[in-house]
Amino acid sequence: MTRLKEPRRRKPYLRRALGLLAGCGSGGCTEPVMRMHGFTADELAELVRAGFAATATERTLGEWRQPLEVKRFKITEAGDRALSLARETSGNRGP
């Protein structure tokens, strides 16, 4: 008897990260904010490699006029579709 394959489940942190990025608005979230929410650098890199998020590096001046580089993550259309699909399959319509 042939067994049907179960649909491949995404890693749990991906949905949580996409939900956070979707809630950040058009400006996205900075890397420190994502890291404070418990995401590792490897997990964030996986989001980008999968095409679910895009990054942009911003250069700014910090205290005492020192130059800083801040990486900002934004959800992509593919990430938005993946999040919508995950919400539909789980029956959860909320963030």
LINVEN-V484690 format. One record per pair of residues at least 4 apart in sequence whose C-alpha atoms are under 6 Angstrom apart, sorted by sequence separation. I is the first residue (numbers start at 1). J is the second residue. D is the distance in Angstrom with one decimal. If there is no record, write none. Layout:
i=<I:I>
j=<J:J>
d=<D:D>
This chain:
i=<13:18:24:35:46:48:61:62:75:87:24:34:47:48:61:87:47:48:61:87:60:61:60:59:59:58:58:57:57:56:56:55:55:54:54:53:53:53:52:52:52:31:30:31:30:29:29:28:28:21>
j=<17:22:28:39:50:52:65:66:79:91:29:39:52:53:66:92:53:54:67:93:67:68:68:68:69:69:70:70:71:71:72:72:73:73:74:74:75:76:76:78:79:71:71:72:72:72:73:73:74:75>
d=<6.0:6.0:5.1:4.9:6.0:5.9:5.1:5.2:5.7:5.9:5.9:5.9:5.3:4.8:5.4:5.1:5.6:5.7:4.6:5.7:5.8:5.7:5.3:5.7:4.6:5.6:5.2:5.6:4.4:5.7:5.3:5.5:4.7:5.7:5.3:5.4:4.5:5.1:5.4:5.4:3.8:5.5:5.7:5.9:4.2:5.5:5.3:5.4:4.4:5.7>
